[in-house]
Amino acid sequence: MKIATRTALNYAILTAGILFVFAYVLYFVSEKNREDEFNDRLGYKITWRSEFIFDAKINDSKIRELHERNKKLLNEADISVYNQKKELIFTDIKPSSKNQYYLNQLIKTSKNKITWQRRDRQYMAFKYEFNNENFYIIGSAIDVTGKAHIEEFKKDIIVIYIISILIIFIIGFLFSYYTLKPLKDIIIQIRDISEHNLNKRLVVPKAKDEIYELTETFNSTFNRLEKSFNNHRQFVTTISHEFRTPLSTLIAELELAKELNVTLDDYKISIENALQDANHASQLSSALLDFARASYDVSQISFVDLRLDEILADAKVALLQKNSTYKIGIHYMDNLADKDESNYDFHGNPYLLQIAFLNLMENACKYSPDKNCEVEIEVQNNNLEIRFIDHGIGISEEDQSKIFDLFYRGNNKNYDKGNGIGLSIVKRIIEMHQGNLSLQSEPSKGSIFTIQFISQNKKAV
């Protein structure tokens, strides 16, 4: 069952319940008013009959004859008269076996009259005084006209109730359909989106309601999916492209060694060349894995409390183990390390931050003739700033706008080997930690890569 039909049905059922209560109360009140009104008329008729019996001095048979004649024209009341000893002295019809019970009730109570109902007949008993003597009169009648009217009223209520429910269901269905139509339009638009047109987006409504929020949520989800899909496609394409070269070279080297090598020295040279190609493929594989980790959704990466200066020291140790010819210096520019160590507290992923710092240190040493990198850490205006400084070949202004693109290598590709992945990894890791990475460089004079983080103390405030 669709939402529009289910909503209309639930709305109709709820309204039906409310209307049923209303109709029942209306019928109950109408029936009570009819009964009270008829009791008033019944009391008047009984009183009139009583006065006629006691004052007219007509024999009982003549009174009954007149009563029977009037009953054919009017809804006359039948009465039974009892004396003070509760003896029946006159009656129009055979008295009910319950009369004595109600006489006792009338005598016991201080009320002048009591009323009750048996089946369709309404009864009334009251005290009547004549010639200083008390009599008890019980009268009864059937409200033929009133009951006929109330039955017609009941039928009208039932018909109106059924028609109202049908109308309410139809109106509820139309209202639900109109209300849910934007959702149906969204469903149709989503069905048209596939992996071949992930750039397509839902039309955002003008009214800023829940449908607007839902559309915006879908569009932001599609943005993430498109980005993830493009990254995956680019990553697969890149792997197949980048690995083809070292693997092809390795295979060619081994095939040449198999066909042409004769002496032991020839085999050593071939093995060394193959080993270089294998190392290059291994480095490329590690770099691509780091890039993949840096491309994860932030919500899928664990963040812990750490100290940035300790991560810098770990990155320095790891790089020196990799290449002992490099020279790296870490300097505290604000002299806060001895005063308040919490200034360097941070919340992030230590593994990814170490990769970022190591890549910046390695680039600085690799493209500097003196193989030297100076690292400065400083707290400025509640911001943690880390600068990686070298006096190497520098980066041209043309290359600076593209240097963070994946696999892009500028003029430095002729200076040393590389794969163009390191700075892309660094930029993604810094952005993941809500930091900012900037570059100042001048060819032949060196470069300064600056990272700015919001300090832990400022975040806490």
Solvent accessible surface area in square Angstrom, and as a share of the most:
residue,aa,sasa,rsa
1,M,150,0.67
2,K,157,0.67
3,I,90,0.46
4,A,14,0.11
5,T,46,0.27
6,R,106,0.39
7,T,60,0.35
8,A,0,0.00
9,L,69,0.34
10,N,84,0.43
11,Y,110,0.42
12,A,6,0.05
13,I,107,0.54
14,L,118,0.59
15,T,23,0.13
16,A,18,0.14
17,G,37,0.35
18,I,109,0.55
19,L,49,0.24
20,F,123,0.51
21,V,91,0.52
22,F,129,0.54
23,A,16,0.12
24,Y,128,0.49
25,V,77,0.44
26,L,74,0.37
27,Y,56,0.21
28,F,116,0.48
29,V,69,0.40
30,S,29,0.19
31,E,41,0.18
32,K,95,0.40
33,N,86,0.44
34,R,19,0.07
35,E,49,0.22
36,D,61,0.31
37,E,102,0.46
38,F,0,0.00
39,N,19,0.10
40,D,98,0.51
41,R,92,0.34
42,L,0,0.00
43,G,12,0.12
44,Y,157,0.60
45,K,38,0.16
46,I,0,0.00
47,T,51,0.30
48,W,113,0.40
49,R,6,0.02
50,S,0,0.00
51,E,79,0.35
52,F,55,0.23
53,I,24,0.12
54,F,24,0.10
55,D,87,0.45
56,A,37,0.29
57,K,157,0.67
58,I,60,0.30
59,N,98,0.50
60,D,59,0.31
61,S,78,0.50
62,K,84,0.36
63,I,3,0.01
64,R,86,0.31
65,E,84,0.38
66,L,48,0.24
67,H,5,0.02
68,E,85,0.38
69,R,127,0.46
70,N,46,0.24
71,K,74,0.31
72,K,174,0.74
73,L,145,0.72
74,L,116,0.58
75,N,54,0.28
76,E,16,0.07
77,A,0,0.00
78,D,5,0.03
79,I,1,0.01
80,S,6,0.04
81,V,1,0.00
82,Y,6,0.02
83,N,27,0.14
84,Q,106,0.47
85,K,158,0.67
86,K,66,0.28
87,E,95,0.43
88,L,75,0.37
89,I,79,0.40
90,F,8,0.03
91,T,25,0.14
92,D,19,0.10
93,I,67,0.34
94,K,183,0.78
95,P,42,0.27
96,S,28,0.18
97,S,107,0.69
98,K,97,0.41
99,N,6,0.03
100,Q,81,0.36
101,Y,119,0.45
102,Y,42,0.16
103,L,0,0.00
104,N,52,0.27
105,Q,59,0.26
106,L,0,0.00
107,I,70,0.36
108,K,159,0.67
109,T,51,0.30
110,S,115,0.74
111,K,129,0.55
112,N,114,0.58
113,K,99,0.42
114,I,29,0.15
115,T,67,0.39
116,W,31,0.11
117,Q,71,0.32
118,R,76,0.28
119,R,206,0.75
120,D,82,0.43
121,R,57,0.21
122,Q,3,0.01
123,Y,25,0.10
124,M,2,0.01
125,A,0,0.00
126,F,22,0.09
127,K,83,0.35
128,Y,34,0.13
129,E,116,0.52
130,F,43,0.18
131,N,116,0.59
132,N,147,0.75
133,E,75,0.34
134,N,61,0.31
135,F,17,0.07
136,Y,18,0.07
137,I,0,0.00
138,I,7,0.03
139,G,0,0.00
140,S,4,0.03
141,A,2,0.02
142,I,61,0.31
143,D,1,0.01
144,V,95,0.54
145,T,84,0.49
146,G,11,0.10
147,K,43,0.18
148,A,51,0.39
149,H,120,0.54
150,I,16,0.08
151,E,81,0.36
152,E,97,0.44
153,F,62,0.26
154,K,83,0.35
155,K,117,0.50
156,D,75,0.39
157,I,26,0.13
158,I,85,0.43
159,V,82,0.47
160,I,108,0.55
161,Y,55,0.21
162,I,92,0.47
163,I,88,0.45
164,S,28,0.18
165,I,35,0.18
166,L,105,0.52
167,I,87,0.44
168,I,30,0.15
169,F,65,0.27
170,I,100,0.51
171,I,101,0.52
172,G,4,0.04
173,F,72,0.30
174,L,108,0.54
175,F,136,0.57
176,S,5,0.03
177,Y,100,0.38
178,Y,164,0.62
179,T,66,0.39
180,L,43,0.21
181,K,92,0.39
182,P,51,0.32
183,L,51,0.25
184,K,97,0.41
185,D,55,0.29
186,I,9,0.05
187,I,87,0.44
188,I,85,0.43
189,Q,41,0.18
190,I,50,0.25
191,R,187,0.68
192,D,77,0.40
193,I,22,0.11
194,S,46,0.30
195,E,95,0.42
196,H,161,0.72
197,N,46,0.24
198,L,28,0.14
199,N,111,0.57
200,K,86,0.36
201,R,62,0.23
202,L,6,0.03
203,V,114,0.66
204,V,58,0.33
205,P,43,0.27
206,K,198,0.84
207,A,62,0.48
208,K,164,0.70
209,D,59,0.30
210,E,132,0.59
211,I,34,0.17
212,Y,52,0.20
213,E,111,0.50
214,L,63,0.32
215,T,0,0.00
216,E,71,0.32
217,T,78,0.45
218,F,64,0.27
219,N,16,0.08
220,S,43,0.28
221,T,44,0.25
222,F,21,0.09
223,N,76,0.39
224,R,144,0.52
225,L,90,0.45
226,E,41,0.18
227,K,131,0.56
228,S,66,0.43
229,F,69,0.29
230,N,56,0.29
231,N,35,0.18
232,H,116,0.52
233,R,130,0.48
234,Q,85,0.38
235,F,42,0.17
236,V,77,0.45
237,T,80,0.47
238,T,13,0.08
239,I,57,0.29
240,S,56,0.36
241,H,107,0.48
242,E,42,0.19
243,F,40,0.17
244,R,139,0.51
245,T,91,0.53
246,P,4,0.03
247,L,80,0.40
248,S,57,0.37
249,T,60,0.35
250,L,35,0.18
251,I,98,0.50
252,A,47,0.36
253,E,33,0.15
254,L,93,0.46
255,E,100,0.45
256,L,100,0.50
257,A,10,0.08
258,K,161,0.68
259,E,128,0.57
260,L,123,0.61
261,N,26,0.13
262,V,126,0.73
263,T,73,0.43
264,L,125,0.62
265,D,92,0.48
266,D,52,0.27
267,Y,92,0.35
268,K,108,0.46
269,I,100,0.51
270,S,9,0.06
271,I,109,0.55
272,E,103,0.46
273,N,54,0.28
274,A,9,0.07
275,L,101,0.50
276,Q,111,0.49
277,D,27,0.14
278,A,40,0.31
279,N,72,0.37
280,H,66,0.29
281,A,13,0.10
282,S,65,0.42
283,Q,103,0.46
284,L,1,0.01
285,S,40,0.26
286,S,59,0.38
287,A,18,0.14
288,L,4,0.02
289,L,94,0.47
290,D,24,0.13
291,F,8,0.03
292,A,25,0.20
293,R,86,0.31
294,A,3,0.03
295,S,40,0.26
296,Y,117,0.45
297,D,86,0.45
298,V,75,0.43
299,S,88,0.57
300,Q,139,0.62
301,I,22,0.11
302,S,81,0.52
303,F,53,0.22
304,V,71,0.41
305,D,112,0.58
306,L,22,0.11
307,R,47,0.17
308,L,0,0.00
309,D,10,0.05
310,E,95,0.43
311,I,13,0.07
312,L,0,0.00
313,A,43,0.34
314,D,71,0.37
315,A,0,0.00
316,K,55,0.23
317,V,80,0.46
318,A,32,0.24
319,L,0,0.00
320,L,55,0.27
321,Q,150,0.67
322,K,123,0.52
323,N,50,0.25
324,S,99,0.64
325,T,91,0.53
326,Y,21,0.08
327,K,112,0.48
328,I,16,0.08
329,G,17,0.16
330,I,41,0.21
331,H,84,0.37
332,Y,84,0.32
333,M,88,0.39
334,D,31,0.16
335,N,110,0.56
336,L,43,0.21
337,A,22,0.17
338,D,145,0.75
339,K,158,0.67
340,D,64,0.33
341,E,101,0.45
342,S,39,0.25
343,N,23,0.12
344,Y,0,0.00
345,D,46,0.24
346,F,2,0.01
347,H,74,0.33
348,G,0,0.00
349,N,19,0.10
350,P,50,0.31
351,Y,108,0.41
352,L,6,0.03
353,L,0,0.00
354,Q,52,0.23
355,I,20,0.10
356,A,0,0.00
357,F,0,0.00
358,L,33,0.17
359,N,27,0.14
360,L,2,0.01
361,M,0,0.00
362,E,25,0.11
363,N,34,0.17
364,A,7,0.05
365,C,0,0.00
366,K,34,0.15
367,Y,27,0.10
368,S,0,0.00
369,P,98,0.62
370,D,63,0.33
371,K,67,0.29
372,N,30,0.15
373,C,0,0.00
374,E,47,0.21
375,V,0,0.00
376,E,33,0.15
377,I,0,0.00
378,E,30,0.13
379,V,30,0.18
380,Q,72,0.32
381,N,136,0.70
382,N,86,0.44
383,N,41,0.21
384,L,0,0.00
385,E,16,0.07
386,I,0,0.00
387,R,37,0.13
388,F,1,0.00
389,I,28,0.14
390,D,14,0.07
391,H,119,0.53
392,G,4,0.04
393,I,51,0.26
394,G,13,0.13
395,I,22,0.11
396,S,28,0.18
397,E,149,0.67
398,E,130,0.58
399,D,10,0.05
400,Q,48,0.21
401,S,93,0.60
402,K,91,0.39
403,I,9,0.05
404,F,37,0.16
405,D,75,0.39
406,L,32,0.16
407,F,47,0.20
408,Y,61,0.23
409,R,56,0.21
410,G,7,0.07
411,N,110,0.57
412,N,26,0.13
413,K,115,0.49
414,N,132,0.67
415,Y,96,0.36
416,D,50,0.26
417,K,153,0.65
418,G,28,0.27
419,N,36,0.19
420,G,19,0.18
421,I,0,0.00
422,G,18,0.17
423,L,18,0.09
424,S,6,0.04
425,I,2,0.01
426,V,0,0.00
427,K,68,0.29
428,R,65,0.24
429,I,0,0.00
430,I,0,0.00
431,E,98,0.44
432,M,17,0.07
433,H,7,0.03
434,Q,136,0.60
435,G,16,0.16
436,N,84,0.43
437,L,18,0.09
438,S,50,0.32
439,L,31,0.15
440,Q,124,0.55
441,S,24,0.16
442,E,86,0.39
443,P,71,0.45
444,S,98,0.63
445,K,133,0.56
446,G,8,0.08
447,S,5,0.03
448,I,53,0.27
449,F,12,0.05
450,T,19,0.11
451,I,0,0.00
452,Q,69,0.31
453,F,2,0.01
454,I,71,0.36
455,S,4,0.03
456,Q,50,0.22
457,N,64,0.33
458,K,94,0.40
459,K,85,0.36
460,A,88,0.68
461,V,163,0.94
